[in-house]
């Protein structure tokens, strides 16, 4: 299980959103589809924290579709800890 918490500049954090990801698999998740405990607000800046009780590798991509010239940003995050 992966937990996602969202942080905002002007309000309290929201989460955790809980997402099941089977072992040794990938999961494509649209933040716009998250609804429990609350819908992710549109047109609002936020940061995300992902936690898991097992090591995971996250590729976070963001598609800015607010204009005709689309922009895509991607970043990789590796599990923290002693290695």
N, CA, C and O of each residue as an XYZ file, in Angstrom:
332
protein
N       0.847     -1.171      0.000
C       0.000      0.000      0.000
C       0.897      1.240      0.000
O       1.847      1.329      0.778
N       0.592      2.169     -0.860
C       1.295      3.449     -0.920
C       0.338      4.515     -0.410
O      -0.832      4.543     -0.793
N       0.836      5.388      0.451
C       0.036      6.490      0.973
C       0.558      7.799      0.403
O       1.765      8.039      0.375
N      -0.359      8.642     -0.049
C      -0.023      9.939     -0.619
C      -0.640     11.019      0.266
O      -1.835     10.984      0.559
N       0.182     11.977      0.687
C      -0.295     13.140      1.429
C       0.039     14.382      0.630
O       1.144     14.510      0.102
N      -0.912     15.300      0.539
C      -0.713     16.543     -0.204
C      -0.537     17.706      0.761
O      -1.236     17.804      1.770
N       0.409     18.587      0.436
C       0.706     19.762      1.256
C       0.475     21.022      0.431
O       0.808     21.071     -0.753
N      -0.102     22.043      1.073
C      -0.471     23.285      0.407
C       0.180     24.471      1.106
O       0.602     24.358      2.257
N       0.265     25.595      0.424
C       0.852     26.802      1.005
C      -0.085     27.473      2.004
O       0.372     28.116      2.949
N      -1.389     27.328      1.800
C      -2.340     28.124      2.578
C      -3.404     27.323      3.310
O      -4.407     27.890      3.742
N      -3.209     26.008      3.460
C      -4.192     25.176      4.157
C      -3.518     23.943      4.728
O      -2.359     23.658      4.427
N      -4.240     23.229      5.538
C      -3.714     22.020      6.158
C      -3.524     20.913      5.113
O      -4.207     20.901      4.090
N      -2.593     19.983      5.373
C      -2.385     18.860      4.455
C      -3.653     18.013      4.324
O      -4.511     18.016      5.207
N      -3.753     17.293      3.211
C      -4.858     16.374      2.981
C      -4.271     14.991      2.725
O      -3.305     14.841      1.977
N      -4.865     13.994      3.352
C      -4.411     12.629      3.159
C      -4.417     11.879      4.465
O      -4.827     12.420      5.492
N      -3.981     10.673      4.443
C      -3.387     10.038      3.269
C      -4.433      9.444      2.323
O      -5.476      8.942      2.740
N      -4.111      9.524      1.050
C      -4.828      8.770      0.033
C      -4.131      7.414      0.003
O      -2.901      7.361     -0.012
N      -4.873      6.337     -0.006
C      -4.274      5.003      0.000
C      -4.458      4.353     -1.374
O      -5.561      4.295     -1.917
N      -3.333      3.866     -1.916
C      -3.338      3.295     -3.271
C      -2.665      1.927     -3.225
O      -1.522      1.805     -2.785
N      -3.373      0.906     -3.677
C      -2.799     -0.440     -3.722
C      -1.928     -0.580     -4.971
O      -2.335     -0.232     -6.080
N      -0.719     -1.099     -4.758
C       0.205     -1.371     -5.857
C       0.763     -2.770     -5.630
O       1.508     -2.979     -4.673
N       0.425     -3.734     -6.481
C       0.937     -5.092     -6.301
C       2.468     -5.133     -6.387
O       3.080     -4.292     -7.045
N       3.069     -6.100     -5.729
C       4.523     -6.257     -5.735
C       5.039     -6.442     -7.158
O       4.428     -7.141     -7.966
N       6.174     -5.803     -7.452
C       6.864     -5.924     -8.735
C       5.998     -5.491     -9.916
O       6.110     -6.035    -11.015
N       5.134     -4.507     -9.675
C       4.244     -3.988    -10.709
C       4.297     -2.476    -10.723
O       4.845     -1.846     -9.819
N       3.721     -1.908    -11.760
C       3.635     -0.466    -11.885
C       2.174     -0.057    -11.742
O       1.266     -0.846    -12.001
N       1.969      1.164    -11.332
C       0.609      1.687    -11.186
C       0.591      3.118    -11.686
O       1.288      3.979    -11.149
N      -0.203      3.371    -12.708
C      -0.378      4.721    -13.232
C      -1.526      5.354    -12.459
O      -2.641      4.832    -12.455
N      -1.254      6.468    -11.812
C      -2.235      7.111    -10.953
C      -2.373      8.572    -11.337
O      -1.380      9.299    -11.365
N      -3.565      9.006    -11.628
C      -3.829     10.411    -11.911
C      -4.288     11.077    -10.625
O      -5.282     10.664    -10.028
N      -3.569     12.104    -10.197
C      -3.959     12.793     -8.975
C      -5.361     13.383     -9.107
O      -6.069     13.503     -8.107
N      -5.773     13.750    -10.313
C      -7.124     14.275    -10.519
C      -8.192     13.252    -10.149
O      -9.330     13.627     -9.868
N      -7.844     11.960    -10.144
C      -8.811     10.910     -9.826
C      -8.889     10.611     -8.334
O      -9.795      9.895     -7.908
N      -7.975     11.133     -7.532
C      -8.018     10.899     -6.088
C      -9.236     11.606     -5.494
O      -9.486     12.773     -5.794
N      -9.989     10.901     -4.657
C     -11.201     11.512     -4.104
C     -11.377     11.291     -2.614
O     -12.136     12.025     -1.981
N     -10.712     10.319     -2.035
C     -10.837     10.050     -0.595
C      -9.496     10.212      0.078
O      -8.555      9.507     -0.286
N      -9.359     11.092      1.029
C     -10.390     11.711      1.856
C     -11.000     12.989      1.278
O     -11.978     13.488      1.833
N     -10.458     13.539      0.181
C     -11.023     14.740     -0.442
C     -10.524     14.801     -1.876
O      -9.463     14.259     -2.188
N     -11.270     15.448     -2.739
C     -10.825     15.630     -4.120
C      -9.614     16.556     -4.137
O      -9.530     17.487     -3.336
N      -8.682     16.305     -5.042
C      -7.510     17.163     -5.191
C      -7.963     18.448     -5.882
O      -8.539     18.392     -6.968
N      -7.713     19.602     -5.268
C      -8.188     20.854     -5.869
C      -7.437     21.182     -7.159
O      -6.226     20.981     -7.253
N      -8.163     21.683     -8.137
C      -7.554     22.113     -9.393
C      -7.076     23.543     -9.255
O      -7.551     24.291     -8.400
N      -6.131     23.916    -10.102
C      -5.585     25.285    -10.104
C      -5.047     25.689     -8.731
O      -5.151     26.848     -8.330
N      -4.476     24.723     -8.022
C      -3.902     24.963     -6.701
C      -2.545     24.285     -6.631
O      -2.430     23.096     -6.928
N      -1.518     25.027     -6.241
C      -0.191     24.432     -6.085
C      -0.177     23.504     -4.880
O      -0.773     23.805     -3.846
N       0.504     22.377     -5.019
C       0.670     21.463     -3.886
C       1.930     20.640     -4.090
O       2.465     20.531     -5.193
N       2.377     20.071     -2.992
C       3.497     19.127     -3.000
C       2.949     17.786     -2.521
O       1.944     17.741     -1.813
N       3.606     16.698     -2.906
C       3.125     15.381     -2.496
C       4.225     14.615     -1.773
O       5.404     14.697     -2.119
N       3.801     13.868     -0.761
C       4.676     12.974     -0.017
C       4.129     11.573     -0.198
O       2.955     11.330      0.079
N       4.968     10.634     -0.665
C       4.551      9.252     -0.849
C       5.279      8.390      0.167
O       6.492      8.499      0.341
N       4.518      7.532      0.834
C       5.085      6.626      1.840
C       4.614      5.209      1.579
O       3.510      4.984      1.083
N       5.474      4.253      1.923
C       5.141      2.846      1.791
C       5.878      2.079      2.875
O       6.947      2.493      3.324
N       5.298      0.957      3.295
C       5.977      0.144      4.310
C       7.014     -0.789      3.678
O       7.710     -1.513      4.390
N       7.120     -0.776      2.363
C       8.165     -1.503      1.642
C       8.836     -0.524      0.685
O       8.210      0.461      0.294
N      10.094     -0.760      0.293
C      10.764      0.159     -0.633
C      10.038      0.230     -1.978
O       9.618     -0.790     -2.524
N       9.901      1.429     -2.493
C       9.303      1.647     -3.808
C      10.134      2.656     -4.580
O      10.861      3.459     -3.995
N      10.021      2.607     -5.880
C      10.616      3.624     -6.749
C       9.457      4.337     -7.427
O       8.564      3.697     -7.983
N       9.476      5.657     -7.380
C       8.374      6.458     -7.913
C       8.868      7.277     -9.098
O       9.904      7.936     -9.020
N       8.127      7.231    -10.184
C       8.344      8.162    -11.283
C       7.132      9.065    -11.306
O       6.027      8.632    -11.631
N       7.345     10.321    -10.959
C       6.247     11.285    -10.888
C       6.314     12.173    -12.124
O       7.302     12.871    -12.351
N       5.260     12.135    -12.907
C       5.180     12.974    -14.101
C       4.014     13.932    -13.947
O       2.987     13.593    -13.360
N       4.188     15.128    -14.480
C       3.120     16.127    -14.417
C       2.898     16.673    -15.813
O       3.821     17.161    -16.465
N       1.661     16.581    -16.256
C       1.270     17.116    -17.555
C       0.464     18.387    -17.318
O      -0.603     18.349    -16.705
N       0.976     19.503    -17.801
C       0.256     20.766    -17.700
C      -0.590     20.914    -18.951
O      -0.080     21.253    -20.019
N      -1.877     20.658    -18.816
C      -2.783     20.673    -19.967
C      -3.671     21.915    -19.986
O      -4.721     21.918    -20.628
N      -3.252     22.970    -19.281
C      -4.075     24.178    -19.209
C      -4.006     25.027    -20.465
O      -4.776     25.978    -20.604
N      -3.111     24.712    -21.374
C      -2.983     25.509    -22.599
C      -2.718     24.573    -23.780
O      -2.468     23.382    -23.593
N      -2.773     25.113    -24.977
C      -2.601     24.287    -26.172
C      -1.198     23.684    -26.266
O      -1.049     22.548    -26.715
N      -0.176     24.421    -25.854
C       1.202     23.924    -25.868
C       1.428     23.143    -24.572
O       1.758     23.728    -23.540
N       1.252     21.829    -24.629
C       1.358     20.991    -23.437
C       2.795     20.945    -22.923
O       3.744     21.042    -23.701
N       2.945     20.799    -21.620
C       4.262     20.664    -20.999
C       4.246     19.425    -20.112
O       3.282     19.191    -19.382
N       5.309     18.637    -20.175
C       5.420     17.427    -19.365
C       6.707     17.490    -18.563
O       7.773     17.773    -19.110
N       6.611     17.227    -17.269
C       7.771     17.207    -16.373
C       7.778     15.859    -15.680
O       6.724     15.368    -15.275
N       8.934     15.259    -15.539
C       9.028     13.958    -14.887
C      10.224     13.948    -13.944
O      11.260     14.552    -14.224
N      10.062     13.249    -12.819
C      11.142     13.129    -11.838
C      11.080     11.733    -11.221
O      10.000     11.162    -11.071
N      12.243     11.191    -10.867
C      12.328      9.890    -10.216
C      12.671     10.080     -8.748
O      13.476     10.939     -8.389
N      12.045      9.260     -7.904
C      12.353      9.272     -6.475
C      12.641      7.839     -6.033
O      11.894      6.916     -6.356
N      13.725      7.668     -5.296
C      14.104      6.348     -4.805
C      13.870      6.265     -3.314
O      13.835      7.293     -2.639
N      13.706      5.054     -2.780
C      13.419      4.929     -1.351
C      14.549      5.497     -0.493
O      15.732      5.331     -0.790
N      14.145      6.162      0.566
C      15.116      6.711      1.514
C      15.500      5.636      2.513
O      14.759      4.673      2.712
N      16.634      5.794      3.131
C      17.056      4.829      4.145
C      18.516      4.491      3.998
O      19.241      5.067      3.187
N      18.922      3.542      4.805
C      20.326      3.097      4.772
C      20.532      2.154      3.615
O      19.797      1.177      3.474
N      21.520      2.426      2.779
C      21.819      1.508      1.682
C      23.287      1.240      1.596
O      23.727      0.486      0.728
